[in-house]
Amino acid sequence: MEGPVLLASHDRAFLDQVATTILDLDASPSRHADTVRDDSPGSGFGLSKYSGSYSDYLEARAQERERWEQQYRDEQEQLKEL
């Protein structure tokens, strides 16, 4: 039998071995979005889809966080200049 399987687990080692797609239900939604976007920081519904293993998901989230922090620092610098 083939097809998708929905799995919820807190066992990170197990997820890293079996997961090929991660759906993150705790994402920061993007403005004006109305569909789920693949490999994105947010869909507008608090749902993001990441392809790859659990380790790939963690790396993508870390990169997103770094981009957010850099954007925040840039915005704070602009505010100081204004």
Residue frames as a rotation matrix with the C-alpha (Angstrom) as fourth column:
MET 1
0.581 0.814 0.000 0.00
0.814 -0.581 0.000 0.00
0.000 0.000 -1.000 0.00
GLU 2
-0.588 -0.776 0.228 1.37
0.785 -0.615 -0.071 3.42
0.196 0.137 0.971 -0.96
GLY 3
0.378 0.669 0.640 0.38
0.467 -0.735 0.492 6.94
0.799 0.113 -0.591 -0.02
PRO 4
-0.274 -0.490 0.827 0.95
-0.396 -0.726 -0.562 9.59
0.876 -0.482 0.005 2.60
VAL 5
0.127 0.246 -0.961 1.07
0.806 0.539 0.244 8.83
0.578 -0.806 -0.130 6.31
LEU 6
0.320 0.026 0.947 0.38
-0.375 -0.915 0.152 11.47
0.870 -0.403 -0.283 8.94
LEU 7
0.194 -0.392 -0.899 2.57
0.772 0.626 -0.106 10.97
0.605 -0.674 0.425 12.01
ALA 8
0.578 -0.073 0.812 2.83
-0.460 -0.852 0.250 13.01
0.674 -0.518 -0.527 15.18
SER 9
0.603 -0.455 -0.655 5.80
0.688 0.713 0.138 12.24
0.404 -0.534 0.743 17.40
HIS 10
0.890 -0.408 0.203 8.21
-0.455 -0.778 0.433 13.80
-0.018 -0.478 -0.878 19.85
ASP 11
0.513 -0.726 0.458 10.88
0.355 0.665 0.657 11.19
-0.782 -0.174 0.599 19.10
ARG 12
0.578 -0.292 -0.762 13.31
-0.609 -0.775 -0.166 13.30
-0.543 0.560 -0.626 17.11
ALA 13
-0.567 -0.811 0.146 15.63
-0.529 0.493 0.691 10.45
-0.632 0.314 -0.708 16.14
PHE 14
-0.304 0.566 0.766 12.68
0.577 0.750 -0.324 8.48
-0.758 0.343 -0.555 14.78
LEU 15
0.722 0.601 -0.342 11.40
0.148 -0.618 -0.772 11.51
-0.676 0.507 -0.535 12.87
ASP 16
0.131 -0.767 -0.628 14.83
-0.770 -0.477 0.423 12.09
-0.624 0.428 -0.653 11.39
GLN 17
-0.752 -0.447 0.485 14.88
-0.136 0.824 0.550 8.54
-0.645 0.347 -0.680 10.05
VAL 18
-0.440 0.662 0.607 11.35
0.764 0.631 -0.135 8.33
-0.473 0.404 -0.783 8.61
ALA 19
0.397 0.694 -0.601 10.10
0.289 -0.716 -0.636 11.83
-0.871 0.079 -0.484 7.80
THR 20
-0.396 -0.465 0.792 10.27
0.909 -0.077 0.410 13.13
-0.129 0.882 0.453 4.23
THR 21
-0.283 0.368 0.886 8.05
0.221 -0.874 0.434 16.15
0.933 0.319 0.166 4.82
ILE 22
-0.676 0.078 -0.733 7.46
0.726 -0.097 -0.680 18.17
-0.124 -0.992 0.009 7.99
LEU 23
0.081 0.735 0.673 4.31
0.438 -0.633 0.638 20.24
0.895 0.243 -0.373 8.53
ASP 24
-0.842 -0.408 -0.352 5.00
0.507 -0.379 -0.774 22.92
0.183 -0.830 0.526 11.13
LEU 25
0.129 0.990 0.063 1.78
0.803 -0.142 0.579 24.01
0.581 -0.024 -0.813 12.86
ASP 26
0.519 -0.010 -0.854 3.48
0.705 -0.560 0.435 26.75
-0.483 -0.829 -0.283 14.88
ALA 27
-0.382 -0.688 0.617 4.65
0.918 -0.358 0.169 29.03
0.104 0.631 0.769 12.11
SER 28
-0.415 0.212 -0.885 4.40
0.148 -0.944 -0.295 32.80
-0.898 -0.253 0.360 11.92
PRO 29
0.312 0.615 0.724 1.82
0.808 0.230 -0.543 33.42
-0.500 0.754 -0.425 9.21
SER 30
-0.832 -0.518 0.198 2.70
0.527 -0.629 0.571 35.62
-0.171 0.579 0.797 6.26
ARG 31
-0.364 0.712 -0.600 0.42
-0.220 -0.692 -0.688 38.52
-0.905 -0.118 0.408 5.43
HIS 32
0.151 0.590 -0.793 -2.14
-0.870 -0.302 -0.390 38.13
-0.469 0.749 0.468 2.65
ALA 33
-0.837 -0.423 -0.348 -1.36
-0.536 0.760 0.366 34.45
0.110 0.493 -0.863 2.02
ASP 34
0.136 0.963 0.233 -4.19
-0.958 0.188 -0.218 32.06
-0.254 -0.193 0.948 1.28
THR 35
0.800 0.072 -0.596 -2.45
-0.303 0.905 -0.298 28.80
0.518 0.419 0.746 0.39
VAL 36
0.749 -0.609 0.261 0.08
0.013 0.407 0.913 26.50
-0.663 -0.681 0.313 1.97
ARG 37
0.708 -0.586 -0.394 3.48
-0.632 -0.277 -0.724 27.19
0.315 0.761 -0.567 0.45
ASP 38
0.828 -0.458 -0.323 6.23
0.479 0.878 -0.017 24.62
0.291 -0.141 0.946 0.35
ASP 39
-0.024 -0.956 -0.293 9.44
0.987 0.025 -0.161 25.27
0.161 -0.293 0.942 2.28
SER 40
-0.074 0.108 0.991 8.22
0.178 -0.977 0.120 28.63
0.981 0.185 0.053 3.54
PRO 41
-0.947 -0.321 -0.025 8.26
0.095 -0.202 -0.975 30.46
0.308 -0.925 0.221 6.86
GLY 42
-0.630 0.773 -0.073 4.49
0.009 -0.087 -0.996 30.80
-0.777 -0.628 0.048 6.86
SER 43
-0.776 0.400 0.487 1.37
0.619 0.334 0.711 30.25
0.122 0.853 -0.507 4.85
GLY 44
-0.643 0.620 0.449 -1.10
-0.512 -0.784 0.351 32.62
0.569 -0.004 0.822 6.46
PHE 45
0.483 0.836 -0.261 -2.74
-0.379 0.468 0.799 29.72
0.790 -0.287 0.542 8.29
GLY 46
0.330 -0.455 0.827 0.00
-0.916 0.056 0.397 29.00
-0.227 -0.889 -0.399 10.83
LEU 47
0.710 -0.085 0.699 1.16
0.128 0.992 -0.009 26.04
-0.692 0.096 0.715 8.73
SER 48
0.262 -0.694 -0.671 4.46
-0.940 -0.341 -0.015 25.61
-0.218 0.634 -0.742 6.90
LYS 49
0.971 0.042 0.234 5.63
0.021 0.965 -0.261 22.65
-0.237 0.259 0.937 4.86
TYR 50
0.184 -0.974 -0.134 9.28
-0.909 -0.221 0.354 21.61
-0.374 0.056 -0.926 4.78
SER 51
0.873 0.031 -0.487 10.69
-0.283 0.845 -0.453 18.84
0.397 0.533 0.747 2.60
GLY 52
-0.142 -0.969 -0.200 13.45
-0.401 0.241 -0.884 16.57
0.905 -0.046 -0.423 3.84
SER 53
-0.176 -0.048 -0.983 14.31
0.666 0.730 -0.155 15.03
0.725 -0.682 -0.097 7.17
TYR 54
0.793 0.426 -0.435 13.77
0.599 -0.418 0.683 16.42
0.109 -0.802 -0.587 10.64
SER 55
-0.026 -0.893 -0.450 17.37
0.733 -0.323 0.599 17.63
-0.680 -0.314 0.662 10.63
ASP 56
-0.633 -0.129 0.763 16.68
0.712 -0.484 0.509 19.48
0.303 0.866 0.398 7.36
TYR 57
0.422 0.879 0.223 13.66
0.603 -0.456 0.655 21.08
0.677 -0.142 -0.722 9.02
LEU 58
0.628 -0.230 -0.743 15.73
0.664 -0.338 0.667 22.23
-0.405 -0.912 -0.059 12.00
GLU 59
-0.496 -0.865 0.068 18.35
0.743 -0.383 0.548 23.73
-0.448 0.323 0.833 9.68
ALA 60
-0.367 0.450 0.814 15.69
0.650 -0.502 0.570 25.57
0.665 0.739 -0.109 7.66
ARG 61
0.716 0.668 -0.203 14.14
0.590 -0.423 0.688 26.96
0.374 -0.612 -0.697 10.84
ALA 62
0.234 -0.727 -0.645 17.55
0.721 -0.315 0.617 28.12
-0.652 -0.610 0.451 12.11
GLN 63
-0.709 -0.481 0.515 18.18
0.705 -0.465 0.536 29.90
-0.018 0.743 0.669 8.80
GLU 64
0.103 0.836 0.538 14.75
0.610 -0.480 0.630 31.54
0.786 0.264 -0.560 8.95
ARG 65
0.737 0.138 -0.662 15.46
0.663 -0.338 0.667 32.72
-0.132 -0.931 -0.341 12.49
GLU 66
-0.278 -0.921 -0.273 18.81
0.738 -0.386 0.553 34.20
-0.615 -0.047 0.787 11.43
ARG 67
-0.594 0.133 0.793 17.12
0.641 -0.517 0.567 36.05
0.485 0.846 0.222 8.54
TRP 68
0.522 0.851 0.048 14.47
0.600 -0.407 0.689 37.37
0.606 -0.331 -0.723 10.91
GLU 69
0.497 -0.406 -0.767 17.08
0.711 -0.317 0.628 38.53
-0.498 -0.857 0.131 13.42
GLN 70
-0.625 -0.753 0.205 19.08
0.721 -0.455 0.523 40.26
-0.301 0.475 0.827 10.68
GLN 71
-0.234 0.634 0.737 15.95
0.598 -0.503 0.624 41.99
0.766 0.587 -0.262 9.38
TYR 72
0.738 0.507 -0.446 15.12
0.645 -0.334 0.688 43.12
0.200 -0.795 -0.573 12.92
ARG 73
0.029 -0.818 -0.574 18.63
0.741 -0.368 0.562 44.52
-0.671 -0.442 0.596 13.43
ASP 74
-0.722 -0.278 0.634 18.44
0.675 -0.486 0.555 46.35
0.154 0.829 0.538 10.08
GLU 75
0.190 0.890 0.415 15.04
0.589 -0.442 0.677 47.81
0.785 0.116 -0.608 10.96
GLN 76
0.677 0.015 -0.736 16.28
0.699 -0.323 0.637 48.97
-0.229 -0.946 -0.229 14.37
GLU 77
-0.431 -0.892 -0.132 19.25
0.733 -0.432 0.525 50.66
-0.526 0.130 0.841 12.72
GLN 78
-0.530 0.326 0.783 16.94
0.601 -0.508 0.618 52.43
0.599 0.798 0.073 10.28
LEU 79
0.591 0.789 -0.171 14.75
0.657 -0.347 0.670 53.61
0.469 -0.508 -0.723 13.15
LYS 80
0.245 -0.598 -0.764 17.79
0.755 -0.377 0.537 55.09
-0.608 -0.708 0.359 14.90
GLU 81
-0.743 -0.568 0.353 18.71
0.652 -0.500 0.570 56.96
-0.147 0.654 0.742 11.72
LEU 82
-0.127 0.790 0.600 15.20
0.588 -0.427 0.687 58.38
0.799 0.440 -0.410 11.36
